[in-house]
Amino acid sequence: MPFTGPESDRLSIRELYEGYADGAARIDRQAWLAAYADDARWRSPYFDIEGIAAIGAMFDDIMADVVDVTIDIRLGALQIEGDEATARLYQSESLLYADGSTWDLVGWYEDLLERRGGRWWFVDRTYSLKREVRPDLPGAAFTGGARDRMAIRELMECYADASSRMDKQQWLDCWTENCVWHTTAGEVVGKEALSERWDQLFAVMDAMAFFAVPGAIHVAGNTATARCHVREIARIEGTVRKFSAWYDDTLVKQDGRWRFARRTYAMNIAE
């Protein structure tokens, strides 16, 4: 059964959720935060935070430019055993900004609740996103659908992993067929030429450690632009060299997969 436990406790927990949603709808920080225990943890695809102070600060950050909130919740499961409960909550919400744009999210929570001092509290919440439509706010570094942004991040990580393991095939698979790779050594066009350049570079490479951190991702349909900061530590013919740089990227989605169409390398520090 998806709903088990004393009826009085099930009602109390339902009312806790309703008070939480009411606080969100009215952008009432105190009412919303009153559902969380002091040591609560809140996880989502965007953050993993712990403690009432951090959760309150996250509310302030999310709601800073929001003028209205619409939120709908539905409990899908609730099991109570003594002073502990687990619940699954489906939630859809729309945040309205002053310029008329909205951030629309649909997802669900897997929650752990505890009864302390005679009342129920959120103790551990994990939010999973089903889909979203996010506004392109002025100055935002990451825009477009969450699934595409995640896929592009993972492409950057696959590229870094292939470089560190010196896996040529995995590295080449990160590129489109007619790709362009622009570096301080010049420009390489197409996968065949890219393969030849790899052979030249790694012929003298004893070992490589490659780290990648995205700085910006902007998705528009099946194309995207991105910036990726990189740190490279290489042993070349016995000599260790270190580089810090970034890539300005153009990407395309082909057959459901994101790949680099163009990467432009900009050196920052060479040691």
N, C-alpha and C positions, 0 to 999 in steps of 0.2 A: 504494500500500500504506500502511495507517495505521501500520505498525511497520517502520521501516527503520533500518539502522546495525548496527555490530558487536554480536554477541550478548552479549559481556562487558559492554559499556556499557549495553545494554538491561537486563541483570540488575542492574547497579549502581544505575541510576536507579529501577527497581522497588523495590529495597531501601531507597533513600532515601525514597521515598513511604511504604513500610511503617513505617520508623522514625519518620517524621513523624506518621503516624496513631497509632502506638503511644504516642508522647509525648502526643498529644492525649487519647487514651483514658485514660491514667493521670494526666492533668493534670500532666505532668512538663515544666515550663518549659524546662529545659536540653535535654532530648532533643528536644522539638518545635522549639526555636529553632536546634538544631544543623544543620537542613536549609537554613538561610538564609545567603546570603553577607552580609558586613558592609555592603555597599552595596545590598542588595536593596530592591525596591519591591513593595508589597502594596496592591492596589486592590480595592475592593468597592463595593456600592451605599451603604455607610455611611461610607467613609473612603478616603483616598488618602495613604499614608504611605511614607516612604523611610528606610532605615538600620536597622541591627540594634537600636539603642537604642529607636527608635520602635516597631518591630515587637514587641519584648519588652514594652514598656509597654502596647501594645494587648492582648497576651495576658493580662497582669495585670488589665487593666480588664475584659475579657470573662469571665475565669474567677474574678473576685473573689468571687462568691457561688455559684459552681457546686460541687456536691458529687460529681457523677458525669457522665461523658461516654460516649456511644455513638457511634462513627463508623465508617462503611463507605465504602471508596473503590474505584474501578474505573478503570483506564486505558482510554481510548477511542482514543488515538493517541499515537505517539511516533516522532519522526523525529530522527536524529542525523547531524550533519555535522561531523566533526572534533571540536573541543572545545566545540561548541554543540549544543543540542537544544531542540526544541519538543515540548510534550506537552499533551494534553487529559485532564483528570481529572474524573470524575464523583464527587460526594461527597454523602452524606447523613449528618446528625448530629443528635443530640438531647442538649441540655444540661439536666441535672436540678438544680433548686434545692432548698434545705432545706425549703421549704414544700410540696414535692411538685409544683410547677409545672414545665413544661418549655418550652424554646425549641427547636423542631424546624425544621430547614432542609434543603432539597434544592437543589443547584445544581451548577455545574461551574467548573473553573479552566482558563484558557488560560495556559500556563506557558512561560517561557524559562529554560533551565538552562545553566550553563557548567561546564566542567571546569577547576578551578584547583588547583594543588598536588597533582595526582594524584587528586582526587576531585570528584564532582559536587555542585553547589549550586543552590538556587533563586535566580534573579537578578531575575526580574520575574514577578509573579503577578497575574492579573486574575480576580476571582471574579464570576460572574453567578448571580443568584438565580432559581430556577424557581418556588419557592413556600416559604412559611414559616408556622408557627403560633407566634406570639410571646406569652409570658406577660405579663399585666398586672401588672408588678412594682410594689410600693408606691412611689409618688412618680414613676413613669415618665411623661414628658411626651408620649411617642409610643407609642400602643398600637393593635393591630389589624393587619390584613394589610398587607404592604409595598406591594402593587400599589395598594390603595386609598389608603394614605398618600401614595404618589407622585402619584396622580391628583389628590388634594386639593391638594398642593403646586403642581401645574401649573395647577390652577384659580385659585389665588391669584396665580400668575404671569401667567395670561391676563388676569385682572382688572386687575392693575397695568399690563400692556402696553396694554390697551384705554384705560385712564385716561391714560397718557402720550401715546398717539397720538390721544386724543380720538375713539375709535372707538365710537360709541354702540351699534351693533348687537352688536359683540363683547362689550361690557360688559353689555348686557341679557341676552345668552345665558348669562352666568354665574349667572343667577338662575332660581328656579322661578317658575311663573306666579303663585302666591299668596304671593310673598315679602314679607318685612317688612324695611325698612331704617330703623334707628333711629339718628339722629345728634343733634348739639346743636341742629339746626334743627327737630327734631320727628321724627315717625314717618310713613313712607310705606308703603302696603300695596298690593301687586299690581303687575304689570309695567306696566300702563297709567299708573298714577300715578308709577311709577319713571321711565318715559320722559319724562313731563312735568317731573319734578324735574331730570333730566339737562339738558333744554333750558334750564331756568331757570339752572342753575349754569354751563353752558358758553356761554351767551349773552354773558357778560362775561369769559370766560376766553380769554386770548391764548395761553397755553402752560401745560403741566403736566408735571411729572416725578414719577412715583409709584413707590415702591419698597416691596416687601413681603417680610417674613421671618417664616416660621411659628415660633411659640413653643411650640405644643402641638397635637397631633392625636390624637383618641381615636375609633376606628372601632368600631361595634357593628352588624354586619349592614349594612343599607342606610341607616343614619343615622350621623351623626358630629357631634362638637363639636370646635371648634378655637379657637385664639387666634393672631392674625396681627398683628405689629407693622408699622406703616407710617410712611413718611417721604414727605411731600408738599411739593413746591416749585412754587408757582403764580404766574403773572404775570396779575394781574387788573386790567384797564383800565390797564395800564402800571406797576402797582405789584407788586413781588415780595413774596410772603408765604410763610412756611415753617411747616409743622406736623409734629409728631411725635405719634403716637397708636397705638392698637391696636383691633382688632376682636375681639369675642367672637362666634363664629359657630356656627350650627346648619346642618348640611348634610344633604341626602338624595341617594340614588342613584336615578335614574329612567332606565329604558331603558339601563342600563349606564353612565350618566354622572353624575358628581357635580355638584351645583349648590348655591348658597347658598339656604337657606330663610329664614334670618334673619341679619342682620349688625347688631351693636350697636357703635357707634363711641364710643370713650372718648378724649377729648383729653388729651394729656400735656403738650405744650409748643406754644404758638402764638407765632410771631415776626412 
